[in-house]
Amino acid sequence: MTNPTNNIAVMALSGGMDSTSLLLHLLSKGYEVTAISFNYGQKHVLELERASSLIAYLGEHNIEVRHHIADLTSATALFESHLLQSGDDVPRGHYEEDNMKATVVPNRNALFSSLLYGTALSIANAKESAVEVVLGVHSGDHAIYPDCRPEF
């Protein structure tokens, strides 16, 4: 697929429906997309499998998306979170309940943003073109996740 608009984006692709929708939106607008998925030691690795399956499906339909899975497990090995494989069982409840604070992965979106930005700079330098950084952060998670709040 060619890029008639010369729009280039680097995005986080978790494999969930929010980032999948964002990817499809960018593609519909003619963007050339580099998608990065992050293995940060999360228990819910199904999303990484879904991200890879989506990229394969798009490729089968002649839609090219550059995809990379970044391994952040050594960086997050020091983190405490029930969402990580090293953590306790994930508590049940609504996001705003106090027990859900155990699911915070400290500074996760900041780590993702930094890697997306570095990748975008590399692509921008190589192509001598502007590159947009795209990260879908779920605003409904703001109650317990500091890096989902508007000020982040």
Phi and psi restraints in degrees (value plus and minus 20) as a CYANA .aco file:
   2 THR   PHI    -103.5   -63.5
   2 THR   PSI     147.8   187.8
   3 ASN   PHI    -138.4   -98.4
   3 ASN   PSI      62.5   102.5
   4 PRO   PHI     -88.3   -48.3
   4 PRO   PSI     -40.9    -0.9
   5 THR   PHI    -111.5   -71.5
   5 THR   PSI     -32.5     7.5
   6 ASN   PHI      41.8    81.8
   6 ASN   PSI       0.4    40.4
   7 ASN   PHI    -103.5   -63.5
   7 ASN   PSI     109.5   149.5
   8 ILE   PHI    -146.3  -106.3
   8 ILE   PSI     116.0   156.0
   9 ALA   PHI    -156.4  -116.4
   9 ALA   PSI     128.0   168.0
  10 VAL   PHI    -136.7   -96.7
  10 VAL   PSI     108.2   148.2
  11 MET   PHI    -156.9  -116.9
  11 MET   PSI     138.7   178.7
  12 ALA   PHI    -107.4   -67.4
  12 ALA   PSI     109.8   149.8
  13 LEU   PHI    -142.3  -102.3
  13 LEU   PSI      80.0   120.0
  14 SER   PHI     -97.3   -57.3
  14 SER   PSI     -46.4    -6.4
  15 GLY   PHI      79.4   119.4
  15 GLY   PSI     -25.4    14.6
  16 GLY   PHI    -102.4   -62.4
  16 GLY   PSI     156.2   196.2
  17 MET   PHI     -90.9   -50.9
  17 MET   PSI     -48.7    -8.7
  18 ASP   PHI     -86.4   -46.4
  18 ASP   PSI     -70.6   -30.6
  19 SER   PHI     -92.8   -52.8
  19 SER   PSI     -50.6   -10.6
  20 THR   PHI     -84.3   -44.3
  20 THR   PSI     -64.1   -24.1
  21 SER   PHI     -82.3   -42.3
  21 SER   PSI     -60.8   -20.8
  22 LEU   PHI     -83.5   -43.5
  22 LEU   PSI     -64.1   -24.1
  23 LEU   PHI     -79.2   -39.2
  23 LEU   PSI     -68.3   -28.3
  24 LEU   PHI     -83.2   -43.2
  24 LEU   PSI     -55.7   -15.7
  25 HIS   PHI     -82.7   -42.7
  25 HIS   PSI     -67.7   -27.7
  26 LEU   PHI     -80.7   -40.7
  26 LEU   PSI     -63.5   -23.5
  27 LEU   PHI     -83.0   -43.0
  27 LEU   PSI     -58.5   -18.5
  28 SER   PHI     -86.8   -46.8
  28 SER   PSI     -43.0    -3.0
  29 LYS   PHI    -111.2   -71.2
  29 LYS   PSI     -16.7    23.3
  30 GLY   PHI      66.6   106.6
  30 GLY   PSI      -3.5    36.5
  31 TYR   PHI     -94.0   -54.0
  31 TYR   PSI     125.8   165.8
  32 GLU   PHI    -108.4   -68.4
  32 GLU   PSI     101.6   141.6
  33 VAL   PHI    -137.9   -97.9
  33 VAL   PSI     113.4   153.4
  34 THR   PHI    -127.5   -87.5
  34 THR   PSI     100.3   140.3
  35 ALA   PHI    -128.7   -88.7
  35 ALA   PSI     112.2   152.2
  36 ILE   PHI    -137.8   -97.8
  36 ILE   PSI     105.9   145.9
  37 SER   PHI    -123.8   -83.8
  37 SER   PSI     130.4   170.4
  38 PHE   PHI    -140.0  -100.0
  38 PHE   PSI     102.1   142.1
  39 ASN   PHI    -116.0   -76.0
  39 ASN   PSI      80.7   120.7
  40 TYR   PHI    -129.5   -89.5
  40 TYR   PSI      -0.1    39.9
  41 GLY   PHI      66.1   106.1
  41 GLY   PSI       0.5    40.5
  42 GLN   PHI     -89.7   -49.7
  42 GLN   PSI     129.1   169.1
  43 LYS   PHI     -89.7   -49.7
  43 LYS   PSI     -52.4   -12.4
  44 HIS   PHI    -109.4   -69.4
  44 HIS   PSI      49.2    89.2
  45 VAL   PHI     -96.8   -56.8
  45 VAL   PSI     -28.1    11.9
  46 LEU   PHI     -76.1   -36.1
  46 LEU   PSI     -55.6   -15.6
  47 GLU   PHI     -83.2   -43.2
  47 GLU   PSI     -56.1   -16.1
  48 LEU   PHI     -84.2   -44.2
  48 LEU   PSI     -58.9   -18.9
  49 GLU   PHI     -84.9   -44.9
  49 GLU   PSI     -60.7   -20.7
  50 ARG   PHI     -85.7   -45.7
  50 ARG   PSI     -59.0   -19.0
  51 ALA   PHI     -81.3   -41.3
  51 ALA   PSI     -66.6   -26.6
  52 SER   PHI     -84.1   -44.1
  52 SER   PSI     -59.4   -19.4
  53 SER   PHI     -84.3   -44.3
  53 SER   PSI     -60.5   -20.5
  54 LEU   PHI     -82.5   -42.5
  54 LEU   PSI     -65.9   -25.9
  55 ILE   PHI     -82.0   -42.0
  55 ILE   PSI     -61.0   -21.0
  56 ALA   PHI     -83.8   -43.8
  56 ALA   PSI     -63.0   -23.0
  57 TYR   PHI     -81.0   -41.0
  57 TYR   PSI     -66.0   -26.0
  58 LEU   PHI     -81.6   -41.6
  58 LEU   PSI     -61.6   -21.6
  59 GLY   PHI     -80.7   -40.7
  59 GLY   PSI     -59.0   -19.0
  60 GLU   PHI     -83.1   -43.1
  60 GLU   PSI     -41.1    -1.1
  61 HIS   PHI    -128.0   -88.0
  61 HIS   PSI       5.0    45.0
  62 ASN   PHI      39.7    79.7
  62 ASN   PSI      12.1    52.1
  63 ILE   PHI    -132.8   -92.8
  63 ILE   PSI      91.4   131.4
  64 GLU   PHI    -110.8   -70.8
  64 GLU   PSI     107.7   147.7
  65 VAL   PHI    -153.2  -113.2
  65 VAL   PSI     103.3   143.3
  66 ARG   PHI     -94.0   -54.0
  66 ARG   PSI     106.9   146.9
  67 HIS   PHI    -151.2  -111.2
  67 HIS   PSI     118.0   158.0
  68 HIS   PHI    -160.0  -120.0
  68 HIS   PSI     118.1   158.1
  69 ILE   PHI    -123.9   -83.9
  69 ILE   PSI      93.7   133.7
  70 ALA   PHI    -108.8   -68.8
  70 ALA   PSI     108.4   148.4
  71 ASP   PHI    -109.9   -69.9
  71 ASP   PSI      88.7   128.7
  72 LEU   PHI    -127.9   -87.9
  72 LEU   PSI      -6.6    33.4
  73 THR   PHI     -82.5   -42.5
  73 THR   PSI     -53.8   -13.8
  74 SER   PHI     -91.6   -51.6
  74 SER   PSI     -52.5   -12.5
  75 ALA   PHI     -92.2   -52.2
  75 ALA   PSI     -53.0   -13.0
  76 THR   PHI    -115.7   -75.7
  76 THR   PSI     -18.2    21.8
  77 ALA   PHI     -81.0   -41.0
  77 ALA   PSI     -44.6    -4.6
  78 LEU   PHI    -107.7   -67.7
  78 LEU   PSI     -26.4    13.6
  79 PHE   PHI    -101.7   -61.7
  79 PHE   PSI     129.8   169.8
  80 GLU   PHI    -129.5   -89.5
  80 GLU   PSI      99.7   139.7
  81 SER   PHI    -185.0  -145.0
  81 SER   PSI     120.3   160.3
  82 HIS   PHI     -92.7   -52.7
  82 HIS   PSI     -32.4     7.6
  83 LEU   PHI     -97.9   -57.9
  83 LEU   PSI     -37.7     2.3
  84 LEU   PHI    -106.5   -66.5
  84 LEU   PSI     133.1   173.1
  85 GLN   PHI     -78.9   -38.9
  85 GLN   PSI     -47.0    -7.0
  86 SER   PHI    -101.5   -61.5
  86 SER   PSI     -27.8    12.2
  87 GLY   PHI    -109.0   -69.0
  87 GLY   PSI     153.2   193.2
  88 ASP   PHI     -91.4   -51.4
  88 ASP   PSI    -199.7  -159.7
  89 ASP   PHI     -79.5   -39.5
  89 ASP   PSI     124.6   164.6
  90 VAL   PHI     -90.5   -50.5
  90 VAL   PSI     106.3   146.3
  91 PRO   PHI     -89.1   -49.1
  91 PRO   PSI     137.8   177.8
  92 ARG   PHI    -122.1   -82.1
  92 ARG   PSI     129.0   169.0
  93 GLY   PHI     126.7   166.7
  93 GLY   PSI     159.1   199.1
  94 HIS   PHI     -98.7   -58.7
  94 HIS   PSI     129.8   169.8
  95 TYR   PHI     -71.6   -31.6
  95 TYR   PSI     -53.5   -13.5
  96 GLU   PHI    -102.7   -62.7
  96 GLU   PSI     -26.8    13.2
  97 GLU   PHI     -92.8   -52.8
  97 GLU   PSI     125.2   165.2
  98 ASP   PHI     -78.4   -38.4
  98 ASP   PSI     -56.8   -16.8
  99 ASN   PHI     -85.3   -45.3
  99 ASN   PSI     -39.3     0.7
 100 MET   PHI     -94.8   -54.8
 100 MET   PSI     -32.3     7.7
 101 LYS   PHI     -80.9   -40.9
 101 LYS   PSI     -41.5    -1.5
 102 ALA   PHI     -87.6   -47.6
 102 ALA   PSI     -32.2     7.8
 103 THR   PHI    -114.2   -74.2
 103 THR   PSI     -19.2    20.8
 104 VAL   PHI     -88.4   -48.4
 104 VAL   PSI     107.9   147.9
 105 VAL   PHI    -120.7   -80.7
 105 VAL   PSI      85.8   125.8
 106 PRO   PHI     -72.2   -32.2
 106 PRO   PSI     103.3   143.3
 107 ASN   PHI      42.8    82.8
 107 ASN   PSI       2.8    42.8
 108 ARG   PHI     -75.1   -35.1
 108 ARG   PSI     -71.4   -31.4
 109 ASN   PHI     -88.2   -48.2
 109 ASN   PSI     -48.1    -8.1
 110 ALA   PHI     -88.0   -48.0
 110 ALA   PSI     -60.0   -20.0
 111 LEU   PHI     -81.8   -41.8
 111 LEU   PSI     -66.8   -26.8
 112 PHE   PHI     -80.1   -40.1
 112 PHE   PSI     -66.8   -26.8
 113 SER   PHI     -78.8   -38.8
 113 SER   PSI     -62.9   -22.9
 114 SER   PHI     -82.6   -42.6
 114 SER   PSI     -63.5   -23.5
 115 LEU   PHI     -89.7   -49.7
 115 LEU   PSI     -57.2   -17.2
 116 LEU   PHI     -82.8   -42.8
 116 LEU   PSI     -63.4   -23.4
 117 TYR   PHI     -83.4   -43.4
 117 TYR   PSI     -64.9   -24.9
 118 GLY   PHI     -81.6   -41.6
 118 GLY   PSI     -60.2   -20.2
 119 THR   PHI     -85.4   -45.4
 119 THR   PSI     -63.1   -23.1
 120 ALA   PHI     -81.7   -41.7
 120 ALA   PSI     -60.9   -20.9
 121 LEU   PHI     -82.7   -42.7
 121 LEU   PSI     -61.2   -21.2
 122 SER   PHI     -82.9   -42.9
 122 SER   PSI     -65.0   -25.0
 123 ILE   PHI     -86.7   -46.7
 123 ILE   PSI     -62.3   -22.3
 124 ALA   PHI     -79.8   -39.8
 124 ALA   PSI     -62.2   -22.2
 125 ASN   PHI     -86.6   -46.6
 125 ASN   PSI     -62.3   -22.3
 126 ALA   PHI     -88.4   -48.4
 126 ALA   PSI     -57.8   -17.8
 127 LYS   PHI    -118.7   -78.7
 127 LYS   PSI     -25.2    14.8
 128 GLU   PHI      29.9    69.9
 128 GLU   PSI      33.6    73.6
 129 SER   PHI    -168.2  -128.2
 129 SER   PSI     137.1   177.1
 130 ALA   PHI     -91.3   -51.3
 130 ALA   PSI     125.6   165.6
 131 VAL   PHI    -154.2  -114.2
 131 VAL   PSI     111.5   151.5
 132 GLU   PHI    -112.1   -72.1
 132 GLU   PSI     122.8   162.8
 133 VAL   PHI    -122.5   -82.5
 133 VAL   PSI     107.8   147.8
 134 VAL   PHI    -148.0  -108.0
 134 VAL   PSI     103.0   143.0
 135 LEU   PHI    -158.6  -118.6
 135 LEU   PSI      98.1   138.1
 136 GLY   PHI    -107.4   -67.4
 136 GLY   PSI      90.9   130.9
 137 VAL   PHI    -128.6   -88.6
 137 VAL   PSI     105.0   145.0
 138 HIS   PHI     -93.3   -53.3
 138 HIS   PSI      92.0   132.0
 139 SER   PHI     -85.8   -45.8
 139 SER   PSI     -42.6    -2.6
 140 GLY   PHI     -89.2   -49.2
 140 GLY   PSI     -33.7     6.3
 141 ASP   PHI    -109.0   -69.0
 141 ASP   PSI     -18.1    21.9
 142 HIS   PHI     -81.8   -41.8
 142 HIS   PSI     -45.2    -5.2
 143 ALA   PHI     -81.1   -41.1
 143 ALA   PSI     -57.7   -17.7
 144 ILE   PHI    -136.1   -96.1
 144 ILE   PSI     -38.0     2.0
 145 TYR   PHI    -123.5   -83.5
 145 TYR   PSI      86.3   126.3
 146 PRO   PHI     -78.0   -38.0
 146 PRO   PSI     -50.9   -10.9
 147 ASP   PHI    -109.1   -69.1
 147 ASP   PSI      -0.7    39.3
 148 CYS   PHI    -136.9   -96.9
 148 CYS   PSI     -14.6    25.4
 149 ARG   PHI    -106.8   -66.8
 149 ARG   PSI     132.2   172.2
 150 PRO   PHI     -73.2   -33.2
 150 PRO   PSI     -58.3   -18.3
 151 GLU   PHI     -87.2   -47.2
 151 GLU   PSI     -42.2    -2.2
